[in-house]
Amino acid sequence: MPEVTDAGFAAEVLGSELPVLVEFTADWCPPCRQMAPVLSALAEEEGERLRVVQLNVDRNPATTNAYKVLSMPTFMVFRGGEPVKSMVGSRPKRRLLEELSDVL
C-alpha cells in the first residue's frame, strides 16, 4: 500500500480527484498490522472509486497533529481536500465497506 508523508500529503491526498482513505498507522501498532490485508483487498477491489494510503504517525508528526490523530489505527476519508469521515480502530472489511458506503 502506498505511504504518504507530510511533504506529499497535500498533493497526494488533498489534491486527489478520487476520495482517499488514509490509515494513520505506526510500526508498533498490532491492530494496524491486522488491517494491512483488509486495506490491501479494499484498495484492489475499490481502486476505481477510492484511493487507499498509509501515513506513519511517528515519521509524519505534522499531518498527524494537524488532524488531531491520537489513536491507531485512525482512518480518515478525504474528498475534495477535506476530511469527510473519521473512524478509529480495526474492523473487518465488510464493516469498513459499510461505513464507507456514504462517502463512495
C-alpha positions as CSV (number, residue, x, y, z in Angstrom):
1,M,0.0,0.0,0.0
2,P,1.3,3.5,-0.8
3,E,2.7,5.5,2.0
4,V,2.2,9.3,2.1
5,T,4.3,11.7,4.0
6,D,4.0,15.2,5.5
7,A,5.7,16.6,2.4
8,G,3.4,14.9,-0.1
9,F,0.1,14.9,1.8
10,A,-1.4,18.0,0.2
11,A,-0.6,16.8,-3.3
12,E,-1.4,13.1,-2.9
13,V,-4.4,13.3,-0.6
14,L,-5.9,16.7,-0.6
15,G,-5.4,17.2,-4.3
16,S,-6.7,13.7,-5.3
17,E,-9.6,13.6,-7.7
18,L,-10.8,10.3,-6.0
19,P,-11.8,10.1,-2.4
20,V,-8.8,9.0,-0.3
21,L,-8.8,6.7,2.7
22,V,-5.8,7.4,4.9
23,E,-4.8,5.0,7.6
24,F,-2.8,6.7,10.3
25,T,-0.6,3.9,11.4
26,A,2.6,3.1,13.3
27,D,5.1,0.2,13.2
28,W,4.5,-0.6,16.8
29,C,0.7,-1.0,16.4
30,P,-0.6,-4.6,16.3
31,P,-4.2,-3.6,15.2
32,C,-2.6,-1.6,12.3
33,R,-0.7,-4.7,11.1
34,Q,-4.0,-6.7,11.3
35,M,-5.6,-4.1,9.0
36,A,-2.9,-4.4,6.3
37,P,-4.6,-7.3,4.4
38,V,-8.0,-5.7,4.8
39,L,-6.8,-2.4,3.3
40,S,-4.9,-4.1,0.5
41,A,-8.0,-6.0,-0.5
42,L,-10.1,-2.9,-0.3
43,A,-7.6,-1.0,-2.4
44,E,-7.7,-3.7,-5.0
45,E,-11.5,-4.0,-5.1
46,E,-12.4,-0.3,-4.9
47,G,-9.4,1.2,-6.7
48,E,-11.6,2.9,-9.3
49,R,-13.7,4.7,-6.6
50,L,-11.3,5.0,-3.7
51,R,-7.5,5.5,-3.2
52,V,-6.1,3.8,0.0
53,V,-2.9,5.1,1.5
54,Q,-1.0,4.9,4.8
55,L,0.7,7.6,6.9
56,N,3.1,6.6,9.6
57,V,2.4,8.8,12.6
58,D,5.9,8.5,14.0
59,R,7.6,9.7,10.8
60,N,5.0,12.3,9.9
61,P,4.1,14.3,13.0
62,A,2.9,17.5,11.2
63,T,0.0,15.8,9.4
64,T,-0.8,13.7,12.5
65,N,-1.0,16.7,14.7
66,A,-2.9,18.8,12.1
67,Y,-5.7,16.2,12.1
68,K,-5.5,15.6,15.9
69,V,-4.9,11.8,15.5
70,L,-4.4,10.3,18.9
71,S,-5.1,6.6,18.4
72,M,-4.0,4.0,15.9
73,P,-5.3,2.9,13.6
74,T,-7.3,6.0,12.7
75,F,-8.9,6.1,9.3
76,M,-9.9,9.4,7.6
77,V,-11.6,9.8,4.3
78,F,-10.7,12.9,2.4
79,R,-12.8,14.2,-0.5
80,G,-12.2,17.4,-2.3
81,G,-9.4,18.3,0.0
82,E,-11.5,18.0,3.2
83,P,-11.9,15.2,5.8
84,V,-15.4,13.8,5.4
85,K,-15.3,10.8,7.7
86,S,-13.1,9.5,10.6
87,M,-13.1,6.1,12.2
88,V,-10.9,4.7,15.0
89,G,-9.9,1.0,15.5
90,S,-9.5,-2.1,13.4
91,R,-12.6,-3.7,11.8
92,P,-13.4,-6.4,9.3
93,K,-13.6,-5.5,5.6
94,R,-17.4,-5.8,5.4
95,R,-17.9,-3.4,8.3
96,L,-15.4,-1.0,6.8
97,L,-17.2,-1.0,3.5
98,E,-20.5,-0.4,5.2
99,E,-19.0,2.6,7.0
100,L,-17.6,3.9,3.7
101,S,-20.8,3.5,1.7
102,D,-21.9,7.0,2.3
103,V,-18.7,8.6,1.0
104,L,-18.1,6.4,-2.0
